């Protein structure tokens, strides 16, 4: 009987699966009869069935408990180097915006609001010798 240990192993595996199904009430009448027959001659499977029965009873009798914290996965935080890089990019973007705004203010004029005309200044009102009071004639060209 060379094939007996392999057949015994297969029948024990099947019997243990049936024992588990029996605890959930999912075993057919034929499977119940075959399980009972196997248990009558296999001590190891009888012990297994008893352990499964007791474990199932204890688990079903135990009240449910709420977990102490959420069991949903927490999204991982980016590594420190990446957070630092994002901070530097944000700071550089803010500096560029500030530079753009200040450049726009400087280029747009002398700080007056749009539509305001600058005050008129006659050259006659400037003191002599101040910049812009000396008239320079353009060079003459001979044609």
TAWO-V567984 format. One record per backbone hydrogen bond with DSSP energy under -0.5 kcal/mol. NH is the residue of the N-H (numbers start at 1). CO is the residue of the C=O. E is the energy in kcal/mol with one decimal. If there is no record, write none. Layout:
nh:NH co:CO e:E
nh:NH co:CO e:E
This chain:
nh:4 co:1 e:-0.9
nh:7 co:3 e:-2.2
nh:8 co:4 e:-2.9
nh:9 co:5 e:-2.4
nh:10 co:6 e:-2.4
nh:11 co:7 e:-2.7
nh:12 co:8 e:-2.4
nh:13 co:9 e:-2.3
nh:14 co:10 e:-2.4
nh:15 co:11 e:-2.4
nh:16 co:12 e:-2.5
nh:17 co:13 e:-1.9
nh:18 co:14 e:-2.4
nh:19 co:15 e:-2.2
nh:20 co:16 e:-1.8
nh:21 co:17 e:-2.3
nh:22 co:18 e:-2.5
nh:23 co:19 e:-1.3
nh:24 co:20 e:-0.8
nh:24 co:21 e:-0.6
nh:25 co:22 e:-1.2
nh:26 co:21 e:-2.6
nh:32 co:28 e:-2.2
nh:33 co:29 e:-2.0
nh:34 co:30 e:-2.5
nh:35 co:31 e:-2.5
nh:36 co:32 e:-2.4
nh:37 co:33 e:-2.2
nh:38 co:34 e:-2.3
nh:39 co:35 e:-2.8
nh:40 co:36 e:-1.4
nh:41 co:37 e:-0.5
nh:41 co:38 e:-1.3
nh:42 co:38 e:-1.0
nh:43 co:41 e:-0.5
nh:46 co:42 e:-1.5
nh:47 co:43 e:-2.0
nh:48 co:44 e:-2.0
nh:49 co:45 e:-2.8
nh:50 co:46 e:-2.2
nh:51 co:47 e:-2.4
nh:52 co:48 e:-2.6
nh:53 co:49 e:-2.4
nh:54 co:50 e:-2.5
nh:55 co:51 e:-2.6
nh:56 co:52 e:-2.4
nh:57 co:53 e:-2.2
nh:58 co:54 e:-2.5
nh:59 co:55 e:-2.5
nh:60 co:56 e:-2.5
nh:61 co:57 e:-1.8
nh:62 co:58 e:-1.3
nh:83 co:79 e:-2.1
nh:84 co:80 e:-2.6
nh:85 co:81 e:-2.3
nh:86 co:82 e:-2.5
nh:87 co:83 e:-2.1
nh:88 co:84 e:-2.4
nh:89 co:85 e:-2.4
nh:90 co:86 e:-2.3
nh:91 co:87 e:-2.4
nh:92 co:88 e:-2.5
nh:93 co:89 e:-2.4
nh:94 co:90 e:-2.3
nh:95 co:91 e:-2.3
nh:96 co:92 e:-2.2
nh:97 co:93 e:-2.2
nh:98 co:94 e:-2.4
nh:99 co:95 e:-2.4
nh:100 co:96 e:-2.3
nh:101 co:97 e:-2.5
nh:102 co:98 e:-2.5
nh:103 co:99 e:-2.3
nh:104 co:100 e:-2.3
nh:105 co:101 e:-2.1
nh:106 co:102 e:-2.3
nh:107 co:103 e:-2.6
nh:108 co:104 e:-2.0
nh:109 co:105 e:-0.7
nh:116 co:113 e:-1.7
nh:125 co:122 e:-1.0
nh:126 co:122 e:-0.6
nh:126 co:123 e:-1.1
nh:130 co:127 e:-1.7
nh:133 co:130 e:-2.0
nh:135 co:133 e:-0.5
nh:137 co:135 e:-0.5
nh:143 co:141 e:-0.5
